[in-house]
Amino acid sequence: MKRLIKFLFLLFSTSVAASEIRTLDSLHALINNVAINDTVKVEAYIHLAALNLDASPDKSMENCKQAYSISSKINYQRGILKACGWIAYLYEQFGEIDSAIYYNQKALVLAKTLLKINDQASIINNLSAIYKNQGKIDQALALHRQGLKLRLLLKDKSGVATVFNNMALIFSNQGKIPLALNDFSLALRLYELLNDLDGVATVLQNIGAVYKEQNDYAKALEYYKRALAINIQSGNNYSIAYSFGAIGNLFEKKSALDSAMSYHYKSMTIRKIIDDKQGLSYSFLNLGRVQNLLGNSDSAQHYFEQSLKGFESLGDKWGIASVTNLLGGLYLKIGALKPAENYLLRSMKLSRELGYPTEIRNAAGNLQLLYRQQNNWQEALRMNDLYIEMRDSVLNDNNRKAYLTNQFHYEYNLKENLLKSQQEKKDALGRAEIAKQKLVRNGFIGGFIIVLLFALVFFSQRNKIRDGKKLSDALLLNILPEEIAEELKNKGTSEARQIDNVTVLFADFKGFTQLSEKLSPKELVAEIDACFREFDNIMSKHGVEKIKTIGDAYMAAGGIPIPNHTHAKDVVLAALEIREFMLLRKKQVTAKDTTVEKVLEVRIGIHTGPVVAGIVGSKKYSYDIWGDTVNTASRMESSGEPGQINISGSTYELIKDNFGCSYRGKIPAKNKGAIDMYFVEGTELSMKL
């Protein structure tokens, strides 16, 4: 916080004389003096905002809006820029993130208009931080790269170091350990050159966090303590509290709970003194978590509730999602099911909004246990599926991080071995000049063996990395279209695209809920899995892209990611084959078991129109599509009948020459009004036969 406030003062500095800003009274006198120029009044309001910032943030906001109003009336562009910057910062502190983004973007446009490069870089940094906290990693990285170019243009070493540190944090969270350590190293070097103790301590702290995630606790503690010593030396209470909290988390991960409690309590005490509201909320969360592990439910509940109150006042969604899950789990443990459900559903909602697999997994795990206790087996099964999906996502993410980390260590060790081998060769040549022929021969044999062993190790490791790359590529292609996967590997990102003509298919099973009550969970999952596996094969056969499954619903689309002219025909052919497969499966099942209720029947809906397609998520990539076309396709499915393929008028116009269809009339669809609908009977050839 201290660094951020200092940063704001440097960014939005004013030109009022020092003698005129010593007291609030002198500032109010300037504002009320009709003889004073309006631009000076704007500067006075900005100074008032700074003075009121800690004691009365609401008054600070009023001052900024006054400055903005006057600047707008007299078209004082620099004043508007300053006011927008301060208003954006205050909205962020109030937790009104959308407003903060709006005013930051407004300030950025003005800074570009006024050619204020330093202001542009500072605003970009603020926006990047907001997007990172929202989980919008691609936007955050793109802005950081813009900011880096501006800082280099300004030759601002401190600003460059800050950008490298922020980018390294993102790379670390993504599991890109070599990139993270490289950027941390650059940031650390620059901060050391500038003798910036706060900066050095911050980077040391972040490197310690990387080692903690790799379970190298000794190394992590070494870096944390180096950072703590620097923070104590500089007297930075905000950073001292952060260091104590980080060490507490490290001891908690090591299961040294008494030590963890001690450090978290130290952190909380300092944060209370300096009134660090956000930091205090995290301290309460940490204390509650450790108390819960120690079995002290009452103390844990008290700390969690304090944490939630703080996060709510700040609008910190990630914090709210974390603590509501912990509260829900606590209430579940003591048997208070209703409040447990309320907290867990709230955590699930926020976690889905943020797209954080770890938090979704945690909430789903607790909800599964809760629904089991309520004998709500259908919801318990749904939460179990979600838990497994998110658990695999987190495991894949951790495996990816471990692979990248091992690759980094391998490359480093390889360089060391090469240097060592080269030195050994030089030593052997030196000895060869003065040694006898026998020693030369023995030295040659020894050198050859060393080289041979090194070559064996080298090729073995290279093959492992190659196999690992093939595996990671195969996994990537399993969840993303090939074109998108290649773009992601080459660029590190994939931009969303507007595609004008896409045919979307939804397939759903009739009576799934009733069937779930008749079959065991194992039998039910096996049946759904068998159907969906065949659906996947059919989609691949017809060049249709599977998008996702949602419970017992299956979603696919033709004409993406590369547009084509056959998408409608491809999707309808796939739908006909799904229908044939389900009819055949019904015959097979009824031949073995005459219980008709145990047979699934499929209902298929298809619609054609424009969509937006792209990757969602930062920890587990998922290719998805959005738009009204998707909603209408879903309505086609829900408005259809079991065993039928229900298509919209727009799809019919594209396939009417290839398939026999029967017109159903204009049928009302939820939130869509009346829509022309058709049942697909078969291909033209099959209709003639």
N, C-alpha and C positions, 0 to 999 in steps of 0.2 A: 504493500500500500504506500509506504513512504516513497519508494522509487517512482510509483505511478503519479503521485501528487507532484513530485519534483518535475516529472516529465511534463505534466500539464502546464505548470508554470512556465517552463521553457518554451513550450509550444505556443501558448496563447499569452505571451508577455504583452504588457501594456506600456504606454508612454507617459503616464501621469507622473509628475515629479514626486520624489521621495517625501518631500516635506508635506505633500498634500494627501498622503495615504497612511499617515501614522496612526490615525484613530478612525473609528467608525463615524464619530461626529464630523470630522473634516470631510469624509466621503459624502455624508448626507448633506453637508453644506454645499459641496460642489453640485450635487444633484438638484438641490432646491434653488440654486442661484440662476436666475433667468438670464443673466449676462454671460454665463459660461456657455461655450460652444457645445452643441449636442454630441459631437464626437468624443469630447472629454467626458461628458456624462456617461456615454457608453462604457468608456474605460473605467470610470468610477464604479458602475454597476458590476462590471466583471471583477474588480477588486473586492467589492462587497461580497460577491458570491464566494470568492476564495476565503475570505475571513469568516463567513458563516458556514463553511463547508462541514466542519466537524461538529460544531455546537448545534446548528439548525440547518440540515440539508434542505428542508422545505423552503426556508427563507432564501437559501442559496439558489434554488430553482426559480423562485420569484424574481430574484435579481437578474438572473440570466435571461429570463423571458422579457423583462423590462429592456435589457440591453438589445435583445433581438428585435423587439417592437420599434424602438427608436431607430436602430440601424436600418430597418426595413423602410421606415417612413422617409429617411433622408438618403436612402440608397447607399449607405456606408458599407460596402462589400466586406471590408476587413472586419468590421464590427459584427456583421452577420456570421462570418466564419468563426470568430472567437466564441460568440454566443452558442452557435450550433455545436462546437466542440465540447463546451461545458455542459450543455443540455444533454448531449449524448452520453457523456460520462455519468451524469446524475441519474438518468433513466436506467443505465446499466446497474448502478448501485441500488436503485429501487426495485430491480428485478423486472422492469418493463423492457424486455429485450427487443421487441419489434420496434418500439419507439427509439431505442438506442441505435439500432441499425439505420433507421430512417434518417436521424439527424447526423449520424456519422457519414452516411452517403451524401447527404446534402452538403456537409462541410467539405467532403472530398471533391465534389463538383466545383465548389467555389475555389478551393485551393488550386485546382488545375486551371481554372479561369484566370486566377490572379498570378499564376506561375510560381506559387509558393511550394517549392520542391520539398523543403523540410517538413512543412505542414502535411503535405501529401503522404510522406513516408510515415509520419506519426499516426495519422488517421488510419492508414492501411494496417498498421500494427494493431491498433485497437479493434478494427473489424476482424482481423485474423484471429485474435484472441476470442472474440465472441463466437465466431463460426466454429472454432475448435471446441469450445465448451458445448456448443449445440450438436456436436458430432458431425458437422459438415466439413470433413477433413480435406476433400479435394479443393473446396473454395478457400479454406484456410491456407493450404500449401501454395495455391496459385497467387494469393495475395502476398504471402511471405516472399515469394520470388520477385513480385513487382517491387515490394519494399526494399529488397536486397539491392536491386538495380539502382534505386534512388539513393540509398545510403552509400553505395560505392561511388555514385556520381558526386555526392556531397563530400566524399572522403571522410565520412563520419564513422570512425573505427568503433566507437561505443555502440552506435546503431547497428553496424554490421554484426558485431558480436551478439547483440540481442536477437537479431534475426536468425543467426546460426543456432543459437541456443533453442529458440522456439521451434525451428524446423527439426532439430535433433529430438526434441520431446515427442513430436508427432511420429518421426521415424521409429523411435523406441516403442511407442504404443502399437505401431503397425508390425513390429517384429523385425524391422530392417536394421538390425544391430550394427553392421559395418557402417552404414550411412549415418546412423545416430552417433556412434563413437567418433567418426570423422568430423562431424559438425560440432560436437561437444569439444573436441580437441582444438578446432579453429577458434571457437568462442573463448575457450580458456586461455589460449595464447594471446588473443587480443586484449582480454581483460587484464592479464598479467602485465602486458606492455603498458597499459594505461594506469596500472597500479589501482585498479578498481576492485576494492576488497569485496564489496557486495556482489559484483559480477563473478569474481573468482569463487566465492562461497556458493553462489547459486549453481554454477556449473559442476562443482565438486559434489554438491548435493544430488544433482541429476545423474551424474555418473554412478554415484552410490546406489541410486534407485535401479539402474540397469543391472548392476551386479546382484542386487537383492532379488530381482526377477529371475536371474539365472541361478539362484540359490547359493551364490558364493557369499555367505553371510560375513565371513571374516573381512573380505575385501570391501563389501558394502559398508560395514561398520567403520573401517579405516577412513573411507571417503567422507562418511557422515561426520565423524569426529573432527576431521580436518576442516570441514565446513563450519562446524559448531565453534571451533577455536577462533576462526576468522571472524565469525559473527559476534562472539563475545569481545574480541579485540576492538571491533569497530563500534560496539555498543548498539547494534541494530536489534532491538527487542522483537520486532516483527519476524526477522529471520531467525533469531534465537528460538522463538516459539516454534517456528516451522521445523528447525533442526531437531528439537526435542520430540515433536510429533513423528517425524520420520524415523528416528531411533526407536520410538515406542512401537511403531508398526513393524519394524525389523524384529524386535524382541517378541512381538506377538506372533509373527510368522515362525519364529524359532520355538514357540510354545513356552517361552520364559515369561509367564503372565504377570508375575509380581514386578519384574523389571519394566515390562510394558506399561503396567498401571502407573508406575512411578514417573516415567517419562511423559506419559500423556497428561498426568496431573500437573507436572511442571509447565507443559505447553499451555494447558488451559489457564493456569494462574496468570501467566504473562499476557495471554490474549485478553483476559478480563481487564487487566490494568491498562492496556493500550486500546481497548475497545475495538478489537478486531472481530467484527460480528461474524463474518464468514468463517474465519479461522476457528472461532469459538464454537461454531456449529459443528465443525469437523472434529474438534476436540471432544465435544459431548458424544458424538457418534462413536469415536474410538473408545472412550471410557465405557460407554454402554456395551459395546461389543465385547470388551475384555471382561466386564462384570458378568455378562451373560455366560461367557466361557467358564468363569469361576463358579457359576451356579447361583449368583446373587440376583434373582429375578427382579426384586423391588428396585434395587439400585440401577439395574440395567434399564428398566422401564422409565425411571426418572430421567436418566441421561438421554435416552432416545427421544422422549417427549420434549426435552429442552432443545435437542438438536433439530427436531422437526419444526418447532416454533421458529427457530432461527432461519432455517432454510426457506420456510414459507414467507417470512418477511423479506427475504432477499430474492425470491423467485428462482432459486437454484434447483432446477428440475432433477439434475442428476443426484444431488444430495437428498431431495425428497424421495426419489425412487429407491435409493439405498436404505434410508432410515425407515420408510414405511414397510419395506420387506422385512427388516429386522424386527420391527414392532409386531408385524403380523406373525412372524415365526415365534416370537416370545409369547404372544397371546395364545397361539396354537399349543405351545408347550404346556401352558397352565390350564388349558381346556376352555378358554373363552372364545368360542368358535365364531360368534357374530362379529365382534370387533376384529378378530383375526382376518376374517374374510374381507371386511371393508378395507383394511390396510393393504392386504395382499392384492386385491383387485386394483386399488389405486396405484400400487407399485408396478403392476403389470401394464396398466394403461400408459403410464409415463415411460416405462422402459421400452415399450413398443414405439412410442413417439420418438424416442431418442435413438432407437435402433441398436441398443447395447445388448449383445447376446448373453453376457455374463449376468446382467440384472434380470433379463427375461428368464434365463435358466433358474436363477435363485427363486424368483416369484413362482414359476411353474412348479418347481419342486415342493414348495410349501403348500401351494394350492392343491396339488395332487394328494398330499397327506390330509389336508382339510376335507376335501370331497370324499375321501375314503371314510373318514370318521362320520360324515353325514350320509353315508351309503349312496352317494350320488355317483354311481359307477361310470356313467357316460362321460361326465365332466372330468372325473378322475382319469379316465383313459385318454381323453383329449389333452389334459395337462401332462400326462406321462409322455405322450408322443412329442409334445412341444419341449418338454424337459430334455428328452433324448436328442432331439434335433439341435437344441441350443448347446447341450453338453458336447455333442460332436463338433459343433461350430467352434466352441472354446478350445476343445482339445486339438482340433485342426490348426487353430490359430497358434496355440502353444507349440505344437509340433513344427509349424512353419518357423516360429521364432527360434526354436532349438536348432532346426536345420540351418538357418541363416547364421546363427551364432557359431555352430560347429564349422561352417564353411569359412567364416571369418578367422577362427582360430587355426584352421587348416592352412589357409593362405599365409597367415603370419608365420606359422611354424615352417612352412615350406621355404619361405624366404630365408629364415634363419638356418635351415639345413643346407640350403644352397651355398650360403656364405661360408658356413662351416666346412662344407665339402671342398669349396674352392681353396680355402686356407690350408686344408690338409694336403691338397695336391701340391701347393707351393712348397710346403714343408718337405713333402716327399721328394720333390725335385732338388731341393737344397741338399738333402741327405744323400741323394743319388750321386752328386758330384764328388763326394769325399768317401763314399762307402764302397766296399768291394762289390764285385759282380753278383755275388750271392745275395748280399743285402739288397742290391738293386732289384734282383729278381723277386725276392721275398716282398720287397716294398711294392713292386708292381702287382704281384698277386694279391697282396693285402688291399692295395688301392682298388684293384678290379672288383674284389669281393664287396668292398664298401660301396662302390658305385653300383654294383649289381643289386645289393640289398636296397640301396636308396631308390634305384629304378623300380624294383618290385614294390616298395612302399608307395612310390609316386604313382605308378600305374594303378595299384590297388585303390588308392585314395581317389584318383581321378575317375576310376570306374564307379566308385561309390557315389561320387558327386554327380556323375553322368546319369546313373540309375535314379538317384534322388531327384534330379531335374526332370527325367522322364516321368517319374511318379507324380511330381508336383504339376507337370504339364497335363498329365492324364486327368488328375483330380480337377484342375482348372477347367478342362474341356467338359468334364462331367457336370459342371454347374453353370457354365457359360457357353453361348454360341461360339464357334471357332473364330469368327471374325472379331468378336468382342474380346475374346481371350488373347488373341494376337495383339490387338490394340493396347490392351492392358499391360502385356509383357513389354511391348516396345516403348510405350509412353508413360506407363505407371498410372494412367487414368483413362477413362472412357467417357466421352461426352454423351449426354442424352440427345436423342434424335426425334424429330417429328417425322412420322411416316404416314403419308396421306391415305394409302389403301392397304388395310390389313384385315384379314378375316380371323375372328376370334371364336374359339370353341369352348363351351363349358359342358362338362358331363357330370351328372350327379346320380346317385343311386336311390331308387324308391325304397322306402321302408327300412332305411339304414338304422334308424333309432330303434324300431321294433326288433330288427334282427340282432342288434347289439345286446338286447335283453335275453335272447334265446341262445346265443353262442358265447363261449368263453372268450375272454380277451385275446387269448392266443389264437383261437380259431378265427375270430373276427379279423384280426390283423393279417393272418395268413391269407384269408380270402381277398381282402382289399389289396394286399401286396401282389397276389397273382394277377388280379385284374389290371392294376396299374403297370405292372411289368409288361404285359401284353400291349397295353395302350402305348407305352413308350416305344415298343418295337414298331407298332403301326405308324406312329408319328415319324419315326426315322425313315421308314419305307417311303412315305409320301412327301418327305422334305418339309414337314411341319415342325415348328419349334415348341417343345414343351416349356411352359412357363413355370408352373408350380402345382402342387396339390394343397388343398385347404380342407382338412378333415377327410370327408368322403367325396369331395368335389375335385375334378381334374380340369386344368386350364391349359390350353395350347393356342398357338396362333400361326397363321401362314402369311408369308410375305415379309418376315423379319428374320434376322436383322438386315438382310439384303432384299430390297423390294423386288417383286416379280409380277408377272401378269397372270399367273396360274394359281395364285394363293387360294381363291374361293373354291376352285375345282379340287385342289389338293386337300383342303380341309374337309369338304363334303365327302370325297372318296374315303378319307380316314374315318369319318363318322360312320359311313356305311359299313366299313370293315369292323369297327367297334361293335356296331349293332349285331353283325353276323357272329362275331366272337361271343357276345353275351348270350345270344340265342343258343349257340352250340354248347356253351358252358351250362346253360339251364338244362339242356337235354342230358348232359353228362351227370349233373348233380341229381336230377330227379330219377335217373336210372339207378343210382346208388341209394338215394334217400327220397322217398315219396313225399316228404314234408315240404310242401310248396313254399311255406313261410321262410324257409332257409335259403331261398334262391334270390339273388340280387337282380333287379331289373334297372336298366340304365335309361336315363332321360337326357337328351342332348339338345343344346341350343347353339345357334350360330348367327353371327351378325358381322357385317363388313363396314368399315369406316376408318377415320384417322385415329392414330394413337401416338403417345409419346413413349419411347422405349429407352431404357438405360439401366445402369447398375445402381442398386441401392445397398446401403450398409458400408461400414468401414472395417469391420472385423470378420465378416463373412460375406463375400460377394454374392449378390443375387441379381439375376437379370429379370426385369419386370416391365410391365406396360401399364399405362394409365390413360384415362380419358373416358368420355361418355360412351364410346364404342364398347369398352369393357363392360360397363354397367348394363348397356342394352343387350349384349350377348348373354349376360347372366339372367336378364329378364326373359330372353328367349327360352332358356333352359327351364326356368321356374314356371313358364306359361305353357310348356309342352306336356307331353304325356309319356308314360313308360313305354319303351320300345320304339319311340318315334324320334325323328330328327326334325326339330322345329327351327326354321330359318326366317330371317326378316326379309322385307321387300328388297332392300339394297343387295343382299346376297343373292336373292332369286334372280334379279336382273343380270347378274354375272354368270349364273350357271343354268339358266332356263333352257339353253340349247343343248345341254349335256345330260340333264337329269329330268326324270319325270317327277312333277310336284303337284300337290293338290292344295288349292287355295282355301284357307280357313276363314278368311274375312278379316276385318279390322277388330282386333282383340285388345282389350284394355291391359296395360302392363303397369305395374306399380311405379308411380312417379314419372311415367313416360307418356301417358295418354293412350289412345288407340293406335295400334301398329299393325300394318299388313303382315300376316304370318302365313307360312306354307309348311306342309309336311313333305319331306323328300321321300318319294316312293322307291326310287332306284335310278340306275343309269338309263340312258335312252335305249341301249342295247337290251338290258334286262327287261325293260318295259315292253319292248317289241316281242321278246321271247315269251 
